[in-house]
Amino acid sequence: MNPTPSWQRSREAYQRATRVIPGGVNSPARAFGAVGGEPIFIARGQGAYIWDLDGNRYIDYVGSWGPLILGHAHPAVLAAIEEAARLGTSFGAPTERETELAELICQAVPGVEMVRLVNSGTEAAMSAIRLARGFTGRDRIVKFAGCYHGHVDSLLVQAGSSATTLGVPNSPGVPPGCTSDTICLQYNDVTALEEAFRQYGATIAAVILEPVVGNMGVVMPTREFLHSARDITQRYGALLIYDEVMTGFRLAWGGAQEFLRRQQLQPKDGPDLVILGKIIGGGLPVGAYGGRAEIMKKVAPAGPVFQAGTLSGNPVAVACGLATLRELQKLQPYNLLEQQTRRLCQGLSELARSCHIPHQLQQAGSMWTLFFNDQPVTDYRRALQSDTQRFARFFWAMLEHGVYLPCSQFEAAFVSIAHDDAIVDQTLAIAREAFTDILSL
Ligand code: PMP
């Protein structure tokens, strides 16, 4: 096994960054805050591996938090970026490839007849919420604790302990007025959802949810929950929004809807709007929101709901996303990804069990989370009962031995097509050491 790596150059890079970038990072999830310590700085990636500034190599289960389903620096993706960049990096005028990407998304994702490209998942969620409000003429939004939809003001709401908590912002700078129309419920809680509609139904514009949650760690929906969300929104004339920023083109070619349909969890009628990001940009910034044409035609300039972007549909980003989707369409790697992930999860679970460590390995396709929790995690309350200190020790033990995991208990890890048998075996050998290490601490 490797000796403890040197992180000297990462440490220096971090010190330098903290002088000019708040917290030294451009997004808080990267900061290692939840596991205590300083982030490592990445020099390059190839396939399933990344290398830090000190030359240490890691097996990467973050994959840029989801976009890199083909692994790092995939040749077809690099070629597409290069070719597009040579033709000019931005025009602020329409290009044909934007339509190609939109067509591919409409073909793949059930119920999406029209789609608008934006630059991030946050922007897509923000715009979808505006559209839902504009379309219905209503203000209230229902969201679920532990579901993350980007740093949109109205969605930055923490769950309270009661079933229905009306908008308490969980960041300074978000005025209570921005969140007072947000109702936050526990995931999979059908009773609370029904109660919220009984109370506020006529004023609810939309229910937004992650159809398979990645953002409190991987959590599956119940059949009853998804059916109830679909039925009740239809009954009250509200829209149902699936946030598939993480699950889109990740769980199946048709995203969570296809994945859940196979398991007979998904209702016959799909959501009214779908939010996408991550994989559709293949590692460059692309987000999207789409749905029924009747709704999407309300978006400017076709309709009155304003939304715009200088770099929306950027030609290089779109080429990168298109190349990624075309590769996925060709390979259809979803069964293989799921099998490989299952092998990894079963291996990890056996190791944890042999060390008598209470845990749950929760997997959906190629997304997985090892919860240090003695109960299955079905909502955010349960997720919060996980042993985060044990997770932090496990995270550092894995990192020291060469495996880069998401730096929080409440995140999904990702397997790419570059994670072959040998890499999974190597991960399990490292995990054996890591479990032993954390018990000896
Ligand atoms: N929705 C979901 C489900 C996400 O996982 C994320 C990002 N992790 C977002 C929205 C926000 O996307 P972005 O970070 O691209 O703004």
Residues whose N, C-alpha, C, O or C-beta is under 5 A from the ligand:
A	BS01	PMP	S120 G121 T122 E123 Y148 H149 G150 D243 V245 M246 G277
